[in-house]
Amino acid sequence: MTDLVVRRLLIDLETPFDRHWHGGDAFRSAFFNALSMSFPVGEQFFIDAVRNGFKALPLDKQEQFRKEVQGFVGQEATHRRLHGLFNGHLEKQGLQNAWGPRALKRQKLIEGLDPRHALAITAGYEHFTAIFADWMLRNHDLLDGAEPRLKTLWLWHSAEESEHKSTAFDLYCALDGSHDRRIAWFRRTTFFFLTDVLRQTMNNLRRDGTLWQWRTWKSGAGYLFGKRGVLRQSYRAWRDYFREDFHPSQQESDLSRRWLENNSGNYSVVGA
């Protein structure tokens, strides 16, 4: 089990930020904005999936998971709230969130099903966020030049995603979830995540008026597929999920712990 701490991030998200807050780069700003647009709906789905999975456990197993589930819910609820504030500024900039409503419609299709379905979906998305978080913490200098408070927001979020990446996966296993079901949902998760983030990023760029600029495509190609590109460096970690003996802890690193230790002045611990 993992001791998950709920933190209050000490940054100002009330003050508006520039449209191209990511160092003046239109693609990077649009890409991160797209990810943020998915979080309020996505984080609530993850919270509900973990809560329902926890309730489905036998009482003796519930005690094993109780503190971890509470920490997971607290962390995800904080992410949902802060990215809701972030997204409010995007809306005022004229951007339109199509990802969130589209995800809500898909979620309705599994309402009332065995809770292991939602847990398998959550475990898949948590794997995506965990490998992206690890990539971001490993390449944190790529956020240099970004609005400082937003750089802190994204790296703090990454650190906490790395902390709780095993929770949904472990609950799924504790409920005797099968490998085949886990992989079937991960294939769907991969398809929807990649198509959703691409669609929302392009929609953001179109509304920004920078979709057809050469420098936008050049930036996007380098950021995704370049030598340090997120997709290029994350492919192996993504592929590992298909192994029958896979567990998120096998991709453990100390990057999350180190960032939290080195940046403790940027947050306070709830209840401390």
C-alpha positions in Angstrom: 0.0 0.0 0.0 1.1 3.6 -0.6 0.8 6.5 1.8 -0.7 9.2 -0.3 -0.6 12.8 1.0 -3.1 15.4 0.0 -1.5 18.8 -0.7 -2.7 22.3 -1.2 -0.8 24.0 -4.0 0.3 27.5 -3.1 0.0 29.2 -6.4 -2.3 31.9 -7.8 -4.7 30.5 -10.4 -7.1 33.4 -10.2 -4.9 35.8 -12.3 -5.3 35.3 -16.1 -2.3 34.1 -18.1 -1.1 34.6 -21.7 -2.7 32.7 -24.5 0.7 31.2 -25.4 1.8 30.7 -21.8 4.2 27.9 -22.6 7.2 30.0 -23.6 5.3 31.7 -26.4 4.9 28.3 -28.2 1.4 27.9 -29.7 1.6 24.1 -30.1 2.9 23.3 -26.6 0.3 25.7 -25.0 -2.5 24.1 -27.1 -1.4 20.6 -26.2 -1.2 21.2 -22.5 -4.5 23.1 -22.6 -6.1 20.1 -24.3 -4.9 17.8 -21.5 -6.2 20.2 -18.9 -9.6 20.2 -20.5 -9.9 16.5 -20.0 -9.1 16.5 -16.3 -12.3 17.7 -14.5 -14.4 15.0 -16.1 -11.6 12.5 -16.1 -10.6 12.9 -12.5 -14.2 12.6 -11.3 -14.5 9.4 -13.3 -11.4 8.0 -11.7 -12.6 9.0 -8.2 -15.9 7.3 -8.8 -14.3 4.2 -10.2 -11.9 3.8 -7.3 -14.6 4.5 -4.7 -17.0 1.9 -6.3 -14.2 -0.6 -6.6 -13.3 -0.1 -2.9 -16.9 -0.6 -1.9 -17.0 -3.9 -3.9 -14.1 -5.3 -1.9 -14.6 -7.7 1.1 -14.4 -5.9 4.4 -11.0 -7.3 5.3 -9.5 -6.0 2.0 -11.2 -2.7 2.4 -9.1 -2.0 5.5 -5.9 -2.7 3.5 -6.9 0.0 1.0 -8.8 2.5 3.0 -6.0 5.1 3.6 -4.7 4.8 0.1 -8.1 5.3 -1.4 -8.7 8.3 0.7 -5.4 9.8 -0.4 -6.1 9.0 -4.0 -9.5 10.7 -3.9 -8.1 13.7 -2.1 -5.3 14.2 -4.7 -7.5 13.7 -7.7 -10.2 16.1 -6.3 -7.5 18.7 -5.8 -6.3 18.2 -9.4 -9.9 18.5 -10.7 -10.5 21.8 -8.8 -7.3 23.5 -9.9 -7.6 22.5 -13.5 -11.2 23.7 -13.4 -9.7 27.1 -12.5 -7.1 26.8 -15.3 -9.8 25.8 -17.8 -11.9 28.8 -16.8 -9.2 31.1 -18.2 -9.0 29.1 -21.4 -12.8 29.5 -21.9 -12.3 33.3 -21.5 -9.6 33.1 -24.2 -12.2 31.7 -26.6 -11.2 28.1 -26.5 -14.0 25.4 -26.5 -13.7 22.2 -24.5 -15.1 19.4 -26.7 -13.2 16.6 -25.0 -14.9 16.8 -21.6 -18.5 16.5 -22.9 -17.5 13.8 -25.4 -15.9 11.8 -22.5 -19.1 12.2 -20.4 -21.2 10.6 -23.2 -18.9 7.6 -23.3 -18.9 7.2 -19.6 -22.7 6.8 -19.6 -22.3 3.6 -21.7 -20.8 1.7 -18.8 -23.0 3.0 -16.1 -24.3 0.1 -14.0 -21.7 -2.4 -15.2 -19.4 -4.5 -13.1 -17.1 -1.9 -11.3 -14.0 -3.7 -12.7 -14.8 -2.2 -16.1 -14.4 1.4 -14.8 -11.4 0.3 -12.7 -9.7 -1.2 -15.8 -10.4 2.0 -17.8 -9.0 4.1 -14.9 -5.9 1.9 -14.6 -5.3 2.4 -18.3 -5.6 6.2 -18.1 -3.5 6.3 -15.0 -0.8 4.5 -16.9 -0.9 7.2 -19.5 -0.7 10.0 -17.0 2.0 8.2 -15.1 4.3 7.8 -18.1 3.6 11.3 -19.2 4.3 12.5 -15.7 7.6 10.7 -15.6 8.6 12.1 -19.0 7.7 15.6 -17.8 9.7 15.3 -14.6 12.6 13.8 -16.5 12.5 16.7 -19.1 11.4 19.5 -16.8 13.7 21.9 -18.5 11.3 21.8 -21.5 9.0 23.8 -19.3 11.6 26.6 -18.9 10.2 29.8 -20.2 6.6 28.8 -19.3 4.6 30.9 -16.9 6.3 30.0 -13.6 3.1 29.3 -11.7 1.9 27.1 -14.5 5.2 25.2 -14.7 4.7 24.5 -10.9 1.2 23.4 -11.5 2.1 20.8 -14.1 5.2 19.5 -12.3 3.3 19.2 -9.0 0.5 17.4 -10.8 3.0 15.1 -12.4 4.6 14.3 -9.1 1.3 13.3 -7.6 0.3 11.2 -10.6 3.5 9.2 -10.2 2.6 8.7 -6.5 -0.8 7.2 -7.0 -0.3 5.4 -10.3 -0.8 1.9 -8.7 -4.1 2.5 -6.8 -6.6 1.7 -9.5 -4.5 -1.1 -10.8 -4.2 -2.7 -7.4 -7.9 -2.4 -6.7 -8.6 -4.1 -10.0 -6.3 -7.0 -9.1 -7.8 -7.2 -5.6 -11.2 -7.7 -7.3 -9.7 -10.6 -9.4 -9.8 -8.6 -12.6 -8.6 -10.5 -15.6 -5.5 -9.7 -17.7 -7.6 -10.0 -20.9 -10.2 -7.5 -19.7 -7.4 -5.1 -18.6 -5.8 -5.3 -22.0 -9.0 -5.0 -23.9 -9.8 -1.8 -22.1 -6.3 -0.5 -22.5 -6.5 -0.9 -26.3 -9.7 1.2 -26.2 -8.1 3.7 -23.8 -5.1 4.1 -26.1 -7.3 4.8 -29.1 -9.6 7.3 -27.3 -6.8 9.1 -25.5 -4.6 9.7 -28.6 -7.5 10.7 -30.8 -9.1 12.9 -28.1 -5.9 14.8 -27.3 -5.1 15.3 -31.0 -8.6 16.5 -31.8 -8.7 18.9 -28.9 -5.2 20.2 -29.6 -6.1 20.9 -33.2 -9.3 22.6 -32.1 -7.4 24.8 -29.7 -4.9 25.8 -32.5 -7.7 26.4 -34.9 -9.5 28.8 -32.5 -6.1 30.4 -31.7 -5.5 31.0 -35.4 -2.2 29.2 -35.4 -3.2 25.7 -36.8 -1.8 26.3 -40.3 1.4 28.1 -39.3 4.7 26.2 -40.2 6.2 26.8 -36.8 3.2 25.2 -35.1 3.7 21.9 -37.0 7.5 22.1 -36.6 7.1 22.5 -32.8 4.5 19.7 -32.6 6.7 17.3 -34.6 9.7 17.9 -32.4 7.7 17.8 -29.1 6.0 14.5 -29.9 8.5 12.6 -32.1 11.9 14.4 -31.7 14.9 12.9 -29.8 13.3 14.0 -26.5 9.7 13.8 -27.8 7.0 12.6 -25.4 5.7 9.8 -27.7 9.2 8.7 -28.7 10.4 8.4 -25.2 7.2 6.9 -23.7 6.6 4.1 -26.2 8.4 1.4 -24.3 6.7 2.2 -21.0 3.3 2.2 -22.8 4.1 -1.2 -24.4 5.0 -2.7 -21.0 1.4 -2.5 -19.9 0.5 -5.4 -22.2 2.7 -7.8 -20.2 0.8 -10.3 -18.1 3.2 -9.8 -15.2 3.1 -5.9 -15.4 2.7 -3.7 -12.4 3.0 0.1 -12.3 5.7 -0.1 -9.6 8.0 -1.8 -12.1 8.4 1.7 -13.7 9.2 3.3 -10.4 11.6 6.3 -10.3 12.6 8.8 -7.6 11.7 11.8 -9.8 8.4 12.4 -8.0 9.9 12.2 -4.5 12.8 14.4 -5.5 10.6 17.1 -7.0 8.3 17.1 -3.9 11.3 17.4 -1.6 12.9 20.2 -3.6 9.7 22.2 -4.0 8.1 21.8 -0.6 7.7 25.6 -0.4 5.1 25.5 -3.2 2.5 23.5 -1.3 1.2 22.7 2.2 0.1 19.3 3.4 -3.7 19.1 4.2 -4.3 18.2 7.9 -0.6 18.7 8.9 
